[in-house]
């Protein structure tokens, strides 16, 4: 299991993500607690529902698709994202992109880490 603490100092968002991997490296379980703006909390909630029981490859694909959704001008949002497509409008507000991406950066760190604890931030340290 991996515990990741994420923060977005620009907005005050914080997330604590717990990820449990299955034997093949997929996400057996994923949970979060946090505080912050509605965008970061909604993104984390939708993300955890969408990624639970997904393979590592599916998680990586969704991470890329979500990043593209909130950062690129595209009319063709991936249908695989489902309810996450509601976050598409944040691309118009660059500071809010950081809010939406915070939980995704945390899950990306969890994938890289594999076990233990980690910290991730939207701002360079």
C-alpha atoms as a printed R data frame, in Angstrom:
    type eleno elety resid chain resno       x      y       z
1   ATOM     1    CA   UNK     A     1   0.000  0.000   0.000
2   ATOM     2    CA   UNK     A     2   1.016  3.597  -0.581
3   ATOM     3    CA   UNK     A     3   0.011  6.719   1.325
4   ATOM     4    CA   UNK     A     4   0.456  9.970  -0.579
5   ATOM     5    CA   UNK     A     5   0.039 13.457   0.867
6   ATOM     6    CA   UNK     A     6  -0.641 16.068  -1.790
7   ATOM     7    CA   UNK     A     7  -0.924 19.812  -1.511
8   ATOM     8    CA   UNK     A     8  -1.730 22.784  -3.684
9   ATOM     9    CA   UNK     A     9  -0.352 25.834  -1.848
10  ATOM    10    CA   UNK     A    10  -1.877 28.235  -4.385
11  ATOM    11    CA   UNK     A    11  -5.413 27.239  -3.354
12  ATOM    12    CA   UNK     A    12  -4.913 25.552   0.009
13  ATOM    13    CA   UNK     A    13  -6.033 22.122  -1.191
14  ATOM    14    CA   UNK     A    14  -4.787 19.022   0.629
15  ATOM    15    CA   UNK     A    15  -5.357 15.376  -0.124
16  ATOM    16    CA   UNK     A    16  -4.345 12.183   1.639
17  ATOM    17    CA   UNK     A    17  -4.574  9.257  -0.753
18  ATOM    18    CA   UNK     A    18  -4.355  5.594   0.268
19  ATOM    19    CA   UNK     A    19  -3.795  3.102  -2.544
20  ATOM    20    CA   UNK     A    20  -3.747 -0.668  -2.180
21  ATOM    21    CA   UNK     A    21  -2.373 -2.624  -5.121
22  ATOM    22    CA   UNK     A    22  -3.332 -6.140  -6.174
23  ATOM    23    CA   UNK     A    23  -0.790 -8.823  -7.119
24  ATOM    24    CA   UNK     A    24  -0.585 -7.543 -10.708
25  ATOM    25    CA   UNK     A    25  -0.018 -3.904  -9.737
26  ATOM    26    CA   UNK     A    26  -3.600 -2.826 -10.380
27  ATOM    27    CA   UNK     A    27  -5.581 -0.693  -7.952
28  ATOM    28    CA   UNK     A    28  -7.390 -3.037  -5.609
29  ATOM    29    CA   UNK     A    29  -8.619 -0.144  -3.478
30  ATOM    30    CA   UNK     A    30  -8.195  3.628  -3.405
31  ATOM    31    CA   UNK     A    31  -9.486  6.088  -0.803
32  ATOM    32    CA   UNK     A    32  -8.936  9.729   0.016
33  ATOM    33    CA   UNK     A    33  -9.503 12.303   2.681
34  ATOM    34    CA   UNK     A    34  -8.912 15.946   2.076
35  ATOM    35    CA   UNK     A    35  -9.933 19.523   2.340
36  ATOM    36    CA   UNK     A    36  -9.917 22.359  -0.103
37  ATOM    37    CA   UNK     A    37 -11.931 23.810  -2.914
38  ATOM    38    CA   UNK     A    38 -14.870 22.044  -4.519
39  ATOM    39    CA   UNK     A    39 -12.851 21.312  -7.668
40  ATOM    40    CA   UNK     A    40 -10.074 19.392  -5.900
41  ATOM    41    CA   UNK     A    41 -12.501 17.446  -3.730
42  ATOM    42    CA   UNK     A    42 -14.853 16.618  -6.614
43  ATOM    43    CA   UNK     A    43 -11.921 15.529  -8.770
44  ATOM    44    CA   UNK     A    44 -10.619 13.260  -5.984
45  ATOM    45    CA   UNK     A    45 -14.048 11.762  -5.345
46  ATOM    46    CA   UNK     A    46 -14.756 11.050  -9.016
47  ATOM    47    CA   UNK     A    47 -11.210  9.735  -9.512
48  ATOM    48    CA   UNK     A    48 -11.378  7.236  -6.656
49  ATOM    49    CA   UNK     A    49 -14.716  5.886  -7.891
50  ATOM    50    CA   UNK     A    50 -13.402  5.576 -11.453
51  ATOM    51    CA   UNK     A    51  -9.998  4.006 -10.679
52  ATOM    52    CA   UNK     A    52 -10.979  1.378  -8.103
53  ATOM    53    CA   UNK     A    53 -10.358 -2.162  -9.439
54  ATOM    54    CA   UNK     A    54  -8.605 -0.867 -12.593
55  ATOM    55    CA   UNK     A    55  -5.404 -2.343 -13.981
56  ATOM    56    CA   UNK     A    56  -2.201 -0.323 -13.892
57  ATOM    57    CA   UNK     A    57  -2.445  0.274 -17.662
58  ATOM    58    CA   UNK     A    58  -6.045  1.489 -17.355
59  ATOM    59    CA   UNK     A    59  -5.044  3.887 -14.569
60  ATOM    60    CA   UNK     A    60  -2.179  5.306 -16.647
61  ATOM    61    CA   UNK     A    61  -4.490  5.719 -19.664
62  ATOM    62    CA   UNK     A    62  -7.112  7.505 -17.561
63  ATOM    63    CA   UNK     A    63  -4.482  9.734 -15.984
64  ATOM    64    CA   UNK     A    64  -3.336 10.852 -19.439
65  ATOM    65    CA   UNK     A    65  -6.901 11.265 -20.686
66  ATOM    66    CA   UNK     A    66  -7.873 13.356 -17.648
67  ATOM    67    CA   UNK     A    67  -4.769 15.532 -17.990
68  ATOM    68    CA   UNK     A    68  -5.642 16.135 -21.647
69  ATOM    69    CA   UNK     A    69  -9.273 16.851 -20.717
70  ATOM    70    CA   UNK     A    70  -8.364 19.663 -18.320
71  ATOM    71    CA   UNK     A    71  -5.404 21.116 -20.238
72  ATOM    72    CA   UNK     A    72  -6.109 20.815 -23.973
73  ATOM    73    CA   UNK     A    73  -8.780 22.268 -26.203
74  ATOM    74    CA   UNK     A    74 -10.551 19.190 -27.493
75  ATOM    75    CA   UNK     A    75 -14.128 18.523 -28.430
76  ATOM    76    CA   UNK     A    76 -13.632 14.791 -28.184
77  ATOM    77    CA   UNK     A    77 -13.389 14.055 -24.467
78  ATOM    78    CA   UNK     A    78 -12.655 10.379 -23.908
79  ATOM    79    CA   UNK     A    79 -15.852  8.450 -23.253
80  ATOM    80    CA   UNK     A    80 -13.836  6.232 -20.915
81  ATOM    81    CA   UNK     A    81 -13.707  9.180 -18.498
82  ATOM    82    CA   UNK     A    82 -17.485  9.098 -18.018
83  ATOM    83    CA   UNK     A    83 -18.550 11.413 -15.178
84  ATOM    84    CA   UNK     A    84 -15.055 12.907 -15.010
85  ATOM    85    CA   UNK     A    85 -15.887 14.886 -18.158
86  ATOM    86    CA   UNK     A    86 -17.702 17.407 -15.943
87  ATOM    87    CA   UNK     A    87 -14.224 18.723 -15.053
88  ATOM    88    CA   UNK     A    88 -13.547 19.812 -18.654
89  ATOM    89    CA   UNK     A    89 -14.416 23.465 -17.977
90  ATOM    90    CA   UNK     A    90 -11.502 24.017 -15.589
91  ATOM    91    CA   UNK     A    91  -9.119 24.270 -18.542
92  ATOM    92    CA   UNK     A    92 -10.262 27.880 -18.943
93  ATOM    93    CA   UNK     A    93  -8.818 28.690 -15.506
94  ATOM    94    CA   UNK     A    94  -5.130 27.669 -15.246
95  ATOM    95    CA   UNK     A    95  -5.001 27.939 -11.441
96  ATOM    96    CA   UNK     A    96  -8.009 25.621 -11.213
97  ATOM    97    CA   UNK     A    97  -6.282 23.024 -13.400
98  ATOM    98    CA   UNK     A    98  -3.874 22.529 -10.486
99  ATOM    99    CA   UNK     A    99  -6.848 21.906  -8.181
100 ATOM   100    CA   UNK     A   100  -8.335 19.307 -10.520
101 ATOM   101    CA   UNK     A   101  -4.974 17.611 -11.136
102 ATOM   102    CA   UNK     A   102  -3.857 17.354  -7.485
103 ATOM   103    CA   UNK     A   103  -5.477 13.953  -6.782
104 ATOM   104    CA   UNK     A   104  -4.251 12.651 -10.138
105 ATOM   105    CA   UNK     A   105  -0.697 13.713  -9.351
106 ATOM   106    CA   UNK     A   106  -1.061 11.843  -6.065
107 ATOM   107    CA   UNK     A   107  -2.165  8.631  -7.789
108 ATOM   108    CA   UNK     A   108   0.654  9.039 -10.320
109 ATOM   109    CA   UNK     A   109   3.106  9.263  -7.405
110 ATOM   110    CA   UNK     A   110   1.527  6.177  -5.820
111 ATOM   111    CA   UNK     A   111   2.099  4.228  -9.048
112 ATOM   112    CA   UNK     A   112   5.735  5.327  -9.167
113 ATOM   113    CA   UNK     A   113   6.315  4.644  -5.468
114 ATOM   114    CA   UNK     A   114   4.631  1.242  -5.201
115 ATOM   115    CA   UNK     A   115   4.778  1.147  -1.372
116 ATOM   116    CA   UNK     A   116   5.416  3.373   1.623
117 ATOM   117    CA   UNK     A   117   4.670  7.081   1.918
118 ATOM   118    CA   UNK     A   118   5.193  9.988  -0.453
119 ATOM   119    CA   UNK     A   119   4.453 13.674  -0.871
120 ATOM   120    CA   UNK     A   120   3.433 15.529  -4.009
121 ATOM   121    CA   UNK     A   121   2.738 19.208  -4.668
122 ATOM   122    CA   UNK     A   122   1.380 21.301  -7.502
123 ATOM   123    CA   UNK     A   123   4.215 23.779  -6.914
124 ATOM   124    CA   UNK     A   124   7.959 23.216  -7.259
125 ATOM   125    CA   UNK     A   125   9.729 22.878  -3.938
